[in-house]
Amino acid sequence: MNNPPPQTTVISTRSTVKKLRESSSTFSKIPFQSRKIQKLASHAAVDDPTESPQPSVIKIPKSLSTKPEIDTALNHLRLSDPLLAALISTHPPPKLSPCNSPFLSLSKSIIFQQLATKAANAIYTRFVSLCGNESDVVPATVLSLTPQQLREIGVSARKASYLHDLSDKFSTGFLSDSSINTMGDETMFQMLTSVKGIGPWSVHMFMIFSLHRPDVLPVGDLGVRKGVQCLYGLKELPKPLQMEQICEKWRPFRSVGSWYMWRLVEAKSKTNGKAQSAEGGGF
């Protein structure tokens, strides 16, 4: 292909330069907020290989293990719910029982399921003796007990399988006392309900009475549902979704609100001459 003459090249170049200058002049008229761009750029994350990584901080969930925390809960409930405030004034504040190890508490929870308190206490006492003492109720010891040994002290075959599944999950590291103590409520709920024989109600009771978690609402507990029905004058027992809506005002201390529902049901039972015991004794 023949090259263009030199004159044509010069004219073409001048024309191109002129167009570029005109374009530059046009662009310069567009408003430009340079300060904002600089400000945003200053916050951009830039990896600096010379910086050492920051250690992750484990946030320990709050607990109702101290009197100041309970006082804070009571003050909040009094201000947020006038009906509950009247109930709080007629009952002493919750008293805390010492916290056992999570594994021991969960084992005890399995043994106590669907049993009268007296019978459950008798079986639990024999279970502890079979292990040695309460400090010996550890995953390895429970796994060493045969279903027949557990059956001889009154533990059903099904509950024996539950105890072994719990022990296995602790032995493999799926669960541990330390991890449970630092888990968030939702994560704990999912992890513990994966254990055979531990359902939502058992997890809620464990979180309230063993770990003293402040914001647990056991929507499936009959005593709490009856208490809410009585306190708010409902015609029927509230369902889980209704419980969530009604008790929303109690956040972040729904555990304490639930404790007062048990006390309300117990008081009503005594008034009616019925010896009925609600949950909540573990506080």
C-alpha positions as CSV (number, residue, x, y, z in Angstrom):
1,M,0.0,0.0,0.0
2,N,1.3,3.5,-0.9
3,N,2.1,6.0,2.0
4,P,0.1,9.3,2.0
5,P,1.9,12.4,0.9
6,P,3.7,14.3,3.8
7,Q,1.4,17.4,3.4
8,T,-1.7,15.3,3.9
9,T,-0.2,13.8,7.1
10,V,0.5,17.2,8.6
11,I,-3.0,18.5,7.8
12,S,-4.5,15.3,9.3
13,T,-2.4,15.7,12.4
14,R,-3.3,19.3,13.0
15,S,-7.0,18.4,12.5
16,T,-6.7,15.7,15.1
17,V,-5.0,18.0,17.6
18,K,-7.7,20.6,17.2
19,K,-10.5,18.0,17.8
20,L,-8.7,16.8,21.0
21,R,-8.4,20.4,22.3
22,E,-12.1,21.0,21.7
23,S,-12.9,17.7,23.5
24,S,-10.7,18.7,26.4
25,S,-12.5,22.0,26.6
26,T,-15.9,20.3,26.7
27,F,-14.8,17.9,29.4
28,S,-13.4,20.7,31.5
29,K,-17.0,22.2,31.8
30,I,-18.4,19.0,33.5
31,P,-18.7,19.6,37.2
32,F,-16.2,17.5,39.1
33,Q,-16.4,16.9,42.9
34,S,-12.9,16.0,43.5
35,R,-13.0,16.4,47.3
36,K,-15.6,13.7,47.7
37,I,-13.7,11.3,45.5
38,Q,-10.6,11.9,47.6
39,K,-12.5,11.4,50.8
40,L,-13.9,8.1,49.6
41,A,-10.5,7.0,48.4
42,S,-9.0,7.7,51.8
43,H,-11.3,5.1,53.3
44,A,-10.6,2.4,50.7
45,A,-9.2,-0.8,52.2
46,V,-5.6,-1.3,51.1
47,D,-3.7,-4.4,52.0
48,D,-0.4,-3.6,53.7
49,P,1.9,-6.6,53.9
50,T,3.9,-4.9,56.6
51,E,0.9,-4.8,59.0
52,S,0.4,-7.8,61.3
53,P,-3.1,-9.3,61.4
54,Q,-5.3,-8.2,64.2
55,P,-6.3,-11.1,66.6
56,S,-10.0,-12.0,66.5
57,V,-11.9,-11.1,69.5
58,I,-14.4,-13.6,71.0
59,K,-17.4,-11.9,72.4
60,I,-18.8,-13.7,75.4
61,P,-22.6,-13.6,75.5
62,K,-24.1,-11.8,78.4
63,S,-25.3,-13.8,81.4
64,L,-27.8,-13.3,84.2
65,S,-25.2,-14.6,86.7
66,T,-24.8,-11.3,88.5
67,K,-27.2,-9.3,90.6
68,P,-26.5,-6.0,88.7
69,E,-27.5,-7.7,85.5
70,I,-30.8,-9.0,87.0
71,D,-31.5,-5.5,88.4
72,T,-31.0,-4.1,84.9
73,A,-33.4,-6.7,83.5
74,L,-36.1,-5.9,86.1
75,N,-35.8,-2.1,85.5
76,H,-36.2,-2.7,81.8
77,L,-39.2,-4.9,82.2
78,R,-40.9,-2.5,84.6
79,L,-40.5,0.3,82.1
80,S,-41.5,-1.6,79.0
81,D,-44.5,-3.6,80.3
82,P,-46.8,-2.1,82.9
83,L,-48.7,-5.4,83.4
84,L,-45.4,-7.2,84.0
85,A,-44.3,-4.4,86.3
86,A,-47.2,-5.2,88.6
87,L,-46.3,-8.9,88.6
88,I,-42.6,-8.1,89.4
89,S,-43.7,-6.1,92.4
90,T,-45.5,-9.1,93.9
91,H,-42.7,-11.6,93.6
92,P,-39.1,-11.6,94.8
93,P,-36.4,-11.3,92.1
94,P,-35.0,-14.5,90.5
95,K,-32.3,-16.3,92.4
96,L,-29.5,-17.9,90.5
97,S,-28.4,-21.5,91.0
98,P,-24.7,-22.3,90.3
99,C,-23.8,-23.2,86.8
100,N,-22.7,-26.8,86.1
101,S,-20.6,-27.8,83.1
102,P,-22.6,-27.7,79.9
103,F,-22.1,-31.5,79.4
104,L,-23.3,-32.3,82.9
105,S,-26.3,-30.1,82.5
106,L,-27.3,-31.5,79.1
107,S,-26.9,-35.1,80.4
108,K,-29.1,-34.3,83.3
109,S,-31.6,-32.7,81.0
110,I,-31.9,-35.9,78.9
111,I,-32.4,-38.0,82.1
112,F,-35.1,-35.7,83.4
113,Q,-37.1,-35.7,80.2
114,Q,-40.8,-36.7,80.7
115,L,-40.3,-37.9,84.2
116,A,-41.7,-36.7,87.5
117,T,-39.2,-34.8,89.5
118,K,-38.9,-37.4,92.3
119,A,-38.3,-40.3,89.9
120,A,-35.9,-38.2,87.8
121,N,-33.8,-37.2,90.8
122,A,-33.5,-40.9,91.9
123,I,-32.3,-42.0,88.4
124,Y,-29.9,-39.1,88.2
125,T,-28.4,-39.9,91.6
126,R,-27.8,-43.5,90.5
127,F,-26.3,-42.2,87.2
128,V,-23.8,-40.0,89.0
129,S,-22.9,-42.8,91.3
130,L,-22.3,-45.1,88.3
131,C,-19.9,-42.5,86.9
132,G,-18.2,-41.8,90.3
133,N,-19.4,-38.3,91.2
134,E,-20.6,-35.3,89.2
135,S,-17.1,-34.2,88.3
136,D,-16.7,-37.7,86.7
137,V,-19.7,-37.2,84.4
138,V,-17.6,-36.6,81.3
139,P,-18.0,-37.8,77.7
140,A,-15.4,-40.6,78.0
141,T,-17.0,-42.0,81.1
142,V,-20.5,-42.0,79.7
143,L,-19.4,-43.6,76.5
144,S,-17.8,-46.4,78.5
145,L,-21.2,-47.2,80.1
146,T,-23.2,-49.9,78.2
147,P,-26.9,-49.6,77.5
148,Q,-27.4,-52.5,79.9
149,Q,-25.7,-50.7,82.7
150,L,-27.8,-47.6,82.1
151,R,-30.9,-49.7,81.9
152,E,-30.2,-51.2,85.3
153,I,-30.3,-47.8,87.0
154,G,-33.5,-46.8,85.3
155,V,-32.3,-45.1,82.1
156,S,-34.4,-46.2,79.1
157,A,-32.7,-47.7,76.0
158,R,-33.8,-44.6,74.0
159,K,-32.3,-42.2,76.6
160,A,-29.1,-44.3,76.7
161,S,-28.7,-43.7,73.0
162,Y,-29.3,-40.0,73.5
163,L,-26.6,-39.9,76.2
164,H,-24.2,-41.8,74.0
165,D,-24.9,-39.4,71.0
166,L,-24.3,-36.4,73.2
167,S,-21.0,-37.9,74.5
168,D,-19.9,-38.8,71.0
169,K,-20.4,-35.2,69.8
170,F,-18.4,-33.9,72.7
171,S,-15.6,-36.5,72.2
172,T,-15.2,-35.7,68.5
173,G,-15.1,-31.9,69.2
174,F,-18.3,-31.1,67.5
175,L,-19.4,-29.7,70.9
176,S,-17.4,-28.7,73.9
177,D,-18.0,-26.9,77.2
178,S,-15.8,-23.9,76.1
179,S,-17.4,-23.5,72.7
180,I,-21.0,-23.7,74.1
181,N,-20.1,-21.0,76.7
182,T,-19.1,-18.6,73.9
183,M,-21.7,-19.5,71.2
184,G,-24.3,-17.1,70.1
185,D,-27.9,-18.1,70.9
186,E,-28.9,-19.0,67.4
187,T,-25.8,-21.0,66.7
188,M,-26.2,-22.9,69.9
189,F,-29.8,-23.7,69.1
190,Q,-28.8,-25.2,65.8
191,M,-25.9,-27.2,67.2
192,L,-27.7,-28.6,70.2
193,T,-30.8,-29.6,68.4
194,S,-28.6,-31.8,66.2
195,V,-28.1,-34.0,69.2
196,K,-30.5,-36.9,69.4
197,G,-33.1,-36.4,72.1
198,I,-32.5,-32.6,72.5
199,G,-35.2,-30.5,71.0
200,P,-36.1,-26.8,71.1
201,W,-37.7,-26.9,74.6
202,S,-34.6,-28.7,76.1
203,V,-32.3,-26.1,74.5
204,H,-34.4,-23.2,75.8
205,M,-34.4,-24.6,79.3
206,F,-30.6,-25.2,79.1
207,M,-29.9,-21.7,77.9
208,I,-32.0,-20.1,80.6
209,F,-31.2,-22.3,83.7
210,S,-27.7,-23.6,83.0
211,L,-26.1,-20.7,81.0
212,H,-28.3,-17.9,82.4
213,R,-28.8,-16.4,78.9
214,P,-30.9,-13.3,79.3
215,D,-32.9,-13.2,76.1
216,V,-34.5,-16.6,75.6
217,L,-38.3,-17.0,75.0
218,P,-39.4,-20.6,75.2
219,V,-42.4,-20.3,72.9
220,G,-43.3,-24.0,73.2
221,D,-43.3,-24.1,77.0
222,L,-46.8,-24.6,78.4
223,G,-46.2,-22.7,81.6
224,V,-44.9,-19.6,79.8
225,R,-47.8,-19.7,77.3
226,K,-50.3,-20.0,80.1
227,G,-48.7,-17.1,81.9
228,V,-48.9,-14.9,78.9
229,Q,-52.5,-15.9,78.4
230,C,-53.3,-15.0,82.0
231,L,-51.3,-11.8,82.1
232,Y,-52.8,-10.3,79.0
233,G,-56.3,-11.8,79.3
234,L,-56.2,-13.9,76.1
235,K,-59.1,-16.2,75.3
236,E,-56.8,-19.0,74.0
237,L,-53.2,-20.1,74.6
238,P,-51.0,-18.0,72.4
239,K,-49.2,-19.7,69.5
240,P,-45.4,-19.3,69.0
241,L,-45.7,-16.4,66.5
242,Q,-48.1,-14.6,68.8
243,M,-45.8,-15.2,71.7
244,E,-43.0,-13.6,69.8
245,Q,-45.1,-10.6,69.0
246,I,-46.5,-10.1,72.5
247,C,-43.2,-10.6,74.3
248,E,-41.1,-8.4,71.9
249,K,-41.3,-5.6,74.4
250,W,-39.3,-7.7,76.9
251,R,-36.2,-7.8,74.7
252,P,-33.3,-8.2,75.6
253,F,-34.5,-9.8,78.8
254,R,-37.2,-12.3,77.7
255,S,-35.7,-15.0,80.0
256,V,-36.6,-13.0,83.1
257,G,-40.1,-12.2,81.7
258,S,-40.5,-16.0,81.1
259,W,-39.5,-16.7,84.7
260,Y,-42.3,-14.4,85.9
261,M,-44.8,-16.3,83.7
262,W,-43.9,-19.5,85.6
263,R,-44.3,-17.7,88.9
264,L,-47.7,-16.3,87.7
265,V,-48.9,-19.8,86.8
266,E,-47.7,-21.2,90.2
267,A,-49.5,-18.5,92.1
268,K,-52.8,-19.1,90.1
269,S,-52.5,-22.8,90.8
270,K,-52.1,-22.2,94.6
271,T,-55.1,-19.9,94.5
272,N,-57.2,-22.5,92.8
273,G,-56.0,-25.2,95.3
274,K,-54.1,-27.2,92.7
275,A,-50.6,-28.4,93.4
276,Q,-49.2,-27.6,90.0
277,S,-45.5,-26.9,89.6
278,A,-44.3,-24.8,86.6
279,E,-40.8,-24.8,85.2
280,G,-38.4,-22.2,86.4
281,G,-37.0,-23.7,89.6
282,G,-33.5,-23.7,88.3
283,F,-33.1,-20.0,88.7
